[in-house]
C-alpha cells in the first residue's frame, strides 16, 4: 500500500498543496481563536460541525463556543434503515429531528427487508462511525451487534464526553472471543484500566448484547445479560490531580469500525491491534471490512445528587475543571444556520442566491473519533463551504456476496475525511486524499 501511495503522490502533489489547509491548534494552555473558536477532538479549531458533538469546551475560545449538548433521550432504537441517520456534513444540531450522526460509509443490511446497519471500512478510508445526537449523563446503554475480524481492525462501542471521559467496549479483529473493557478520564489513556471479557460464541458469527451500566458511583459492563466487570468510583481517586479518574460528564454513544493497524500509526497501536491491516484479507467482502449493528437501547438515569438544574433540554459546562460539578442542565438549545455557525453565533440558513464564502475555514472534522483515546491523531483536514461528505447513504448491500455478484461494491472513497478547499474547486475523492494523508504520515515518521 505504501508503494502505491508513493507512486500516486506525484500526480497529487499540486492538488495536495491546495487542499491541505493550516488550522489553529487547541489544547492545554492554547485556546482556539475567535475566528475558529471550537476545539475538535484532535486538537484542531474550526466552526460548524467542530462546534457540535465532540466540541471540547475547555480549549475552545469560550465555554459558549460549543453548542449545548441535547439531554438524554431514552428508547429502543432499531437500526433497520438510515432514515434516522444524517451525515456529519449535513447535521446542524437539531436533535429533535435526527437521533444518529454518521461519518464514513454506513449502509442498510440485508438488501431485502433490512434489519441492521453495517459499519464499513474499505482501503483508503478511516472506517465509519455512528454517534448519537443526544448525550447521556448516566444511564444503561446496550448495543446488539457483531464485530469485524482481521489484524489491525478494531470495532468499538464507546461512550465519549466532550472533555474526553470515556467508557469502552472494543474488539480486536484477531481476538474474536474477547471484548476489551476500559475507561478513561479527561483523555488520560491509562491502558492498565483495560480488562478482557470472554464472549461465547465468538463476537463475529453471532449477535450479542453488550451493555454499559453507568451510574454516578459504579460502572458495569455486561454481555448477554451477564455482568462481567464492575468499577467503583471510590476506587478511582487520584491524589495527584485531586479528583476521581472516573467518567462523569455527559457523553455521546459511539459505534465505529476503524483501522488501528494502519502502517502510519504508532507501533504500540499497531501491536495492540494485532498487526498491520491486510487490505486483501479473506475477512473482507465486496472490498471492505464490516461490523453489524442491529439495535441500541438507552435507559436514562436521574442526574447526580447536587446537579445544577435550570431546565431539562441541554447540558452545559459552567467551569473549566471538566468534572460533574461543572455541568448545568438548562433549556438552552442552539441549532446552527449553516456550517459557518458556532455556539455563540449560530447564524442563519444561507439564501439560495447568496455568494459562496471566499475564505477557507475548517467546518467538518476529519478522522474517525470512534476509536476514542487510542485513535491516532489524523492530519488536519476539513470540509469547507458548499461541500458535503458522501457517507451515510441509503445503499443496501449484501456483505457475503462475491465481488462479481452484481451487488453493491464499495469503492475506496473516504467520505469521513473531508478536505478544506477554496470554493469552486469541487470535491477531491477520498481515496486521493487518503493517499496524501498516508504519505504525510510517512514523512512525519
C-alpha positions as CSV (number, residue, x, y, z in Angstrom):
1,X,0.0,0.0,0.0
2,X,2.9,2.3,0.8
3,X,4.4,1.8,-2.6
4,X,1.1,2.6,-4.3
5,X,0.8,5.7,-2.2
6,X,4.3,6.9,-3.1
7,X,3.7,6.3,-6.8
8,X,0.5,8.2,-6.7
9,X,1.7,11.2,-4.7
10,X,3.5,12.9,-7.6
11,X,0.3,13.2,-9.6
12,X,-1.5,14.6,-6.5
13,X,1.3,16.9,-5.2
14,X,-0.1,20.1,-6.8
15,X,-3.7,19.3,-5.7
16,X,-2.5,18.5,-2.2
17,X,-0.9,21.9,-1.7
18,X,-4.3,23.3,-2.5
19,X,-6.5,21.2,-0.2
20,X,-4.4,20.8,2.9
21,X,-5.0,24.0,4.8
22,X,-3.4,25.0,8.1
23,X,-5.8,25.3,11.0
24,X,-5.3,26.7,14.5
25,X,-4.5,24.1,17.2
26,X,-6.0,23.8,20.7
27,X,-5.1,22.1,23.9
28,X,-3.8,22.8,27.4
29,X,-2.8,26.4,27.6
30,X,-3.8,27.0,24.0
31,X,-7.4,28.1,23.3
32,X,-8.9,28.4,19.9
33,X,-9.0,31.9,18.3
34,X,-12.3,33.7,17.9
35,X,-12.3,33.2,14.1
36,X,-12.4,29.4,14.5
37,X,-13.5,29.1,18.2
38,X,-14.4,25.4,18.5
39,X,-11.9,22.8,19.6
40,X,-12.3,19.4,18.0
41,X,-11.3,16.1,19.4
42,X,-7.9,16.0,17.6
43,X,-6.8,19.5,18.8
44,X,-7.9,21.4,15.6
45,X,-10.0,24.5,15.7
46,X,-13.0,25.2,13.4
47,X,-16.6,26.2,13.1
48,X,-19.8,24.3,12.1
49,X,-19.5,20.6,13.0
50,X,-16.5,21.4,15.2
51,X,-19.0,23.2,17.5
52,X,-21.4,20.3,17.7
53,X,-20.8,16.7,19.1
54,X,-17.2,16.4,20.4
55,X,-16.5,20.1,20.8
56,X,-14.2,20.5,23.8
57,X,-15.4,23.5,25.8
58,X,-12.2,23.5,27.9
59,X,-10.0,24.5,25.0
60,X,-12.5,26.4,22.8
61,X,-12.4,30.2,22.7
62,X,-15.1,30.3,25.4
63,X,-17.3,27.8,27.2
64,X,-20.2,29.0,25.0
65,X,-18.4,28.4,21.7
66,X,-19.6,24.8,21.7
67,X,-23.3,24.2,21.2
68,X,-25.1,22.9,24.3
69,X,-25.5,19.1,24.4
70,X,-29.0,17.8,23.9
71,X,-30.1,15.8,27.0
72,X,-30.6,12.1,27.2
73,X,-33.4,10.5,25.2
74,X,-34.3,7.0,26.3
75,X,-35.7,4.5,24.0
76,X,-35.3,1.4,21.8
77,X,-33.6,2.3,18.6
78,X,-34.0,-0.4,15.9
79,X,-31.3,0.4,13.3
80,X,-33.1,-1.1,10.3
81,X,-32.7,1.8,8.0
82,X,-30.8,5.1,7.5
83,X,-34.0,7.2,7.9
84,X,-32.8,8.3,11.4
85,X,-29.2,8.8,10.4
86,X,-27.6,12.0,9.0
87,X,-24.1,12.6,7.7
88,X,-21.9,14.9,9.8
89,X,-21.6,17.4,7.0
90,X,-25.4,17.8,6.9
91,X,-26.3,17.8,10.6
92,X,-26.6,21.3,12.2
93,X,-27.6,20.4,15.7
94,X,-31.4,19.8,15.7
95,X,-31.5,16.6,17.7
96,X,-35.3,16.7,17.7
97,X,-35.3,15.6,14.0
98,X,-32.5,13.1,13.9
99,X,-31.1,10.7,16.5
100,X,-27.9,9.5,14.8
101,X,-25.0,11.2,13.1
102,X,-22.6,9.3,10.7
103,X,-19.1,9.6,9.4
104,X,-17.9,7.3,6.6
105,X,-20.0,4.6,4.9
106,X,-22.8,3.2,6.9
107,X,-25.3,1.1,5.0
108,X,-28.5,-0.9,5.5
109,X,-28.4,-4.7,5.6
110,X,-29.5,-7.2,4.3
111,X,-30.5,-6.0,0.8
112,X,-34.1,-7.1,1.2
113,X,-36.0,-6.2,4.3
114,X,-33.0,-4.7,6.2
115,X,-32.9,-5.1,10.0
116,X,-29.4,-3.8,10.7
117,X,-26.8,-1.2,9.7
118,X,-23.3,-2.1,8.6
119,X,-20.3,0.0,9.6
120,X,-17.8,-0.5,6.8
121,X,-14.1,0.1,6.2
122,X,-12.5,0.0,2.7
123,X,-8.9,0.5,1.8
124,X,-8.0,4.2,1.8
125,X,-10.7,5.1,4.4
126,X,-10.6,5.6,8.2
127,X,-13.7,3.4,8.6
128,X,-17.1,4.6,9.7
129,X,-18.8,5.9,12.8
130,X,-22.3,6.2,14.1
131,X,-22.8,8.7,17.0
132,X,-25.9,9.7,19.0
133,X,-27.1,13.3,18.7
134,X,-28.3,13.2,22.3
135,X,-26.0,12.8,25.2
136,X,-26.3,10.6,28.2
137,X,-25.4,11.7,31.8
138,X,-25.5,8.3,33.5
139,X,-27.7,5.5,32.2
140,X,-27.8,2.0,30.8
141,X,-26.8,1.8,27.2
142,X,-26.9,-1.5,25.2
143,X,-25.9,-2.4,21.7
144,X,-26.8,-5.6,19.9
145,X,-24.1,-6.2,17.3
146,X,-21.4,-8.3,15.7
147,X,-17.8,-7.3,15.2
148,X,-15.3,-7.3,12.3
149,X,-12.4,-9.7,12.0
150,X,-8.8,-9.4,10.9
151,X,-5.5,-8.0,12.1
152,X,-5.3,-4.2,12.6
153,X,-9.1,-4.0,12.5
154,X,-10.9,-2.6,15.6
155,X,-14.7,-2.5,16.3
156,X,-15.8,-0.2,19.1
157,X,-18.9,0.7,21.2
158,X,-18.0,3.6,23.5
159,X,-19.3,6.5,25.5
160,X,-17.3,9.6,24.9
161,X,-17.7,13.0,26.5
162,X,-16.6,16.4,25.1
163,X,-13.9,16.6,27.7
164,X,-12.8,13.0,26.8
165,X,-14.2,11.0,29.6
166,X,-14.6,7.6,28.0
167,X,-16.1,4.1,28.6
168,X,-15.2,1.4,26.1
169,X,-16.1,-1.9,24.7
170,X,-13.5,-2.7,22.0
171,X,-13.0,-5.7,19.9
172,X,-9.6,-6.5,18.3
173,X,-10.0,-8.3,15.0
174,X,-7.5,-11.1,15.8
175,X,-9.2,-11.9,19.1
176,X,-12.9,-12.8,18.4
177,X,-13.5,-14.5,21.7
178,X,-12.9,-11.5,23.9
179,X,-14.2,-7.9,24.4
180,X,-11.9,-5.4,25.9
181,X,-13.5,-3.1,28.6
182,X,-11.8,0.1,29.5
183,X,-12.4,3.6,30.9
184,X,-10.5,6.9,30.9
185,X,-10.9,10.3,32.5
186,X,-10.4,13.5,30.5
187,X,-8.3,11.8,27.8
188,X,-5.7,10.3,30.1
189,X,-5.2,6.9,28.5
190,X,-4.4,4.6,31.4
191,X,-4.2,1.3,29.5
192,X,-3.9,-0.7,32.7
193,X,-7.6,0.0,33.2
194,X,-8.3,-2.5,30.5
195,X,-9.8,-5.9,31.2
196,X,-10.8,-8.7,28.8
197,X,-14.3,-10.1,28.9
198,X,-14.9,-13.6,27.4
199,X,-17.6,-13.8,24.8
200,X,-19.1,-17.1,23.6
201,X,-19.8,-18.0,20.9
202,X,-17.4,-15.6,19.2
203,X,-18.2,-11.9,18.5
204,X,-18.2,-12.2,14.7
205,X,-20.6,-15.0,13.9
206,X,-23.4,-14.3,16.4
207,X,-25.2,-11.1,17.6
208,X,-24.5,-10.3,21.2
209,X,-26.0,-7.7,23.5
210,X,-23.3,-5.5,25.1
211,X,-24.3,-3.2,27.9
212,X,-22.7,-0.3,29.8
213,X,-24.5,0.4,33.1
214,X,-23.1,3.8,34.1
215,X,-24.0,5.2,37.5
216,X,-22.6,8.1,39.5
217,X,-20.9,5.6,41.9
218,X,-20.3,2.5,39.8
219,X,-19.7,1.3,36.2
220,X,-20.6,-2.2,35.0
221,X,-20.0,-3.9,31.7
222,X,-22.3,-6.9,30.8
223,X,-22.6,-9.3,27.9
224,X,-25.9,-11.0,27.0
225,X,-27.4,-10.0,30.4
226,X,-24.5,-11.3,32.5
227,X,-22.5,-8.7,34.5
228,X,-18.8,-9.2,33.6
229,X,-17.0,-6.3,35.3
230,X,-17.7,-3.5,37.8
231,X,-15.6,-0.5,38.7
232,X,-16.5,1.6,41.8
233,X,-15.9,5.3,41.6
234,X,-14.4,5.4,45.0
235,X,-11.6,3.1,43.7
236,X,-10.5,5.7,41.2
237,X,-9.4,8.6,43.4
238,X,-6.2,10.3,42.1
239,X,-4.4,12.1,44.9
240,X,-2.1,13.9,42.4
241,X,-4.9,15.6,40.4
242,X,-7.2,15.7,43.5
243,X,-10.2,14.2,41.7
244,X,-11.7,10.9,40.7
245,X,-10.4,9.4,37.5
246,X,-13.9,8.3,36.7
247,X,-16.1,9.1,33.7
248,X,-18.6,11.7,35.0
249,X,-19.6,14.1,32.2
250,X,-22.4,13.9,29.6
251,X,-21.3,11.5,26.8
252,X,-22.3,10.5,23.3
253,X,-22.9,6.9,22.2
254,X,-20.5,6.0,19.5
255,X,-20.1,2.8,17.4
256,X,-17.3,2.5,15.0
257,X,-15.1,0.4,12.8
258,X,-11.6,1.9,12.5
259,X,-8.1,1.0,11.2
260,X,-5.8,0.8,14.2
261,X,-3.4,-1.2,12.1
262,X,-2.6,1.4,9.5
263,X,1.1,1.3,8.7
264,X,1.4,5.0,9.5
265,X,0.1,4.5,13.1
266,X,2.4,4.2,16.1
267,X,4.0,0.8,16.8
268,X,2.1,0.5,20.1
269,X,-1.2,1.0,18.5
270,X,-0.4,-1.5,15.6
271,X,0.8,-4.1,18.1
272,X,-2.3,-3.7,20.2
273,X,-4.5,-4.2,17.1
274,X,-2.8,-7.4,16.1
275,X,-0.6,-6.1,13.3
276,X,-0.8,-4.1,10.1
277,X,-4.1,-4.3,8.2
278,X,-4.3,-6.7,5.2
279,X,-6.3,-5.0,2.6
280,X,-6.6,-8.3,0.7
281,X,-7.9,-10.2,3.7
282,X,-10.3,-13.1,3.4
283,X,-12.4,-11.3,6.0
284,X,-13.2,-8.5,3.6
285,X,-16.3,-8.8,1.4
286,X,-17.0,-6.6,-1.6
287,X,-13.9,-4.6,-0.9
288,X,-14.5,-3.7,2.8
289,X,-14.4,-4.9,6.4
290,X,-17.7,-4.6,8.2
291,X,-19.4,-4.8,11.6
292,X,-23.2,-5.2,12.0
293,X,-25.3,-3.1,14.5
294,X,-28.9,-4.2,14.9
295,X,-30.2,-2.1,17.8
296,X,-29.4,0.2,20.6
297,X,-31.3,0.8,23.8
298,X,-31.0,3.7,26.2
299,X,-32.3,4.0,29.7
300,X,-31.6,7.5,31.1
301,X,-30.8,7.8,34.8
302,X,-31.5,10.8,37.0
303,X,-28.9,13.5,37.2
304,X,-26.4,13.0,40.1
305,X,-27.1,14.4,43.5
306,X,-26.5,18.1,43.7
307,X,-26.7,18.7,40.0
308,X,-27.4,22.2,38.9
309,X,-30.8,22.0,37.2
310,X,-32.3,25.1,35.5
311,X,-34.2,23.3,32.7
312,X,-34.3,19.9,31.0
313,X,-33.2,20.3,27.4
314,X,-29.4,20.6,27.4
315,X,-26.2,20.0,29.3
316,X,-23.8,23.0,29.5
317,X,-20.3,23.4,31.1
318,X,-20.1,26.2,33.6
319,X,-16.4,25.8,34.5
320,X,-13.1,24.5,33.2
321,X,-12.5,21.7,35.6
322,X,-14.4,19.3,33.3
323,X,-16.0,17.4,36.3
324,X,-19.6,16.6,37.0
325,X,-20.0,19.6,39.3
326,X,-19.3,21.9,36.4
327,X,-22.4,20.6,34.4
328,X,-25.7,22.5,34.4
329,X,-28.9,21.3,32.9
330,X,-30.6,24.1,31.0
331,X,-33.3,24.9,28.4
332,X,-30.7,26.4,26.1
333,X,-30.7,24.9,22.6
334,X,-28.8,26.0,19.6
335,X,-29.2,24.9,16.0
336,X,-26.7,26.2,13.5
337,X,-28.0,28.1,10.5
338,X,-25.1,26.6,8.4
339,X,-21.7,25.0,8.9
340,X,-20.3,28.6,9.3
341,X,-22.1,28.9,12.6
342,X,-20.8,28.5,16.2
343,X,-22.4,28.2,19.6
344,X,-22.2,31.9,20.2
345,X,-23.1,32.9,16.6
346,X,-25.2,30.2,15.0
347,X,-26.1,32.3,12.0
348,X,-28.9,31.8,9.6
349,X,-29.5,29.4,6.8
350,X,-27.9,30.9,3.6
351,X,-30.2,32.2,0.9
352,X,-30.2,30.4,-2.4
353,X,-28.7,33.4,-4.2
354,X,-26.1,34.2,-1.5
355,X,-22.5,34.2,-2.8
356,X,-20.2,31.4,-1.5
357,X,-17.7,32.3,1.2
358,X,-14.3,33.2,-0.2
359,X,-12.3,32.2,2.9
360,X,-11.2,28.6,3.6
361,X,-12.5,27.6,7.1
362,X,-12.4,24.2,8.8
363,X,-16.0,23.2,9.2
364,X,-16.1,19.3,9.4
365,X,-13.5,17.4,11.4
366,X,-11.6,14.7,9.6
367,X,-10.7,11.3,11.0
368,X,-12.8,8.8,12.9
369,X,-13.2,9.7,16.6
370,X,-14.9,6.4,17.3
371,X,-11.6,5.0,18.2
372,X,-11.6,7.0,21.4
373,X,-8.4,7.5,23.3
374,X,-6.4,5.0,21.2
375,X,-7.2,6.7,17.9
376,X,-4.2,8.2,16.2
377,X,-4.3,12.0,15.5
378,X,-5.1,12.5,11.8
379,X,-3.7,15.3,9.6
380,X,-5.7,18.5,9.9
381,X,-8.3,18.3,7.1
382,X,-11.9,19.6,7.0
383,X,-14.8,20.2,4.6
384,X,-15.2,23.8,3.6
385,X,-18.2,25.8,2.4
386,X,-20.6,24.3,-0.1
387,X,-19.4,20.7,0.3
388,X,-20.8,17.6,2.0
389,X,-19.2,14.3,2.6
390,X,-20.7,11.3,0.8
391,X,-21.1,9.0,3.7
392,X,-24.3,7.5,5.2
393,X,-26.3,7.0,2.0
394,X,-29.1,4.5,1.8
395,X,-27.4,1.9,-0.3
396,X,-28.4,-1.6,0.7
397,X,-25.7,-4.3,0.3
398,X,-25.0,-8.0,0.9
399,X,-21.7,-8.3,2.7
400,X,-21.5,-12.0,1.9
401,X,-21.9,-11.6,-1.8
402,X,-19.0,-12.1,-4.1
403,X,-17.1,-9.2,-5.7
404,X,-18.7,-10.0,-9.1
405,X,-22.2,-10.8,-7.9
406,X,-23.7,-7.7,-9.2
407,X,-24.4,-6.3,-5.7
408,X,-23.1,-3.0,-4.5
409,X,-19.3,-2.9,-4.2
410,X,-17.9,-0.1,-2.1
411,X,-15.0,1.7,-3.6
412,X,-12.2,3.4,-1.8
413,X,-13.6,6.9,-1.4
414,X,-13.3,8.3,2.1
415,X,-16.4,10.3,3.0
416,X,-15.4,10.6,6.6
417,X,-12.3,12.6,5.8
418,X,-13.1,16.0,4.5
419,X,-10.9,18.4,2.6
420,X,-10.6,22.1,3.2
421,X,-10.8,23.7,-0.3
422,X,-11.3,27.1,-1.9
423,X,-14.9,27.3,-3.3
424,X,-15.2,26.3,-6.9
425,X,-12.5,23.6,-6.9
426,X,-15.1,20.9,-6.4
427,X,-14.6,17.7,-4.5
428,X,-11.4,15.6,-4.2
429,X,-12.1,11.9,-3.9
430,X,-11.5,10.4,-0.5
431,X,-9.1,7.8,-1.9
432,X,-6.8,10.5,-3.3
433,X,-6.9,12.4,0.0
434,X,-6.2,9.2,1.9
435,X,-3.0,8.7,-0.2
436,X,-1.9,12.2,0.6
437,X,-2.5,11.7,4.3
438,X,-0.7,8.3,4.2
439,X,2.4,9.9,2.7
440,X,2.3,12.8,5.1
441,X,2.2,10.3,7.9
442,X,5.3,8.6,6.5
443,X,7.0,11.9,6.3
444,X,6.2,12.6,9.9
445,X,7.7,9.2,10.8
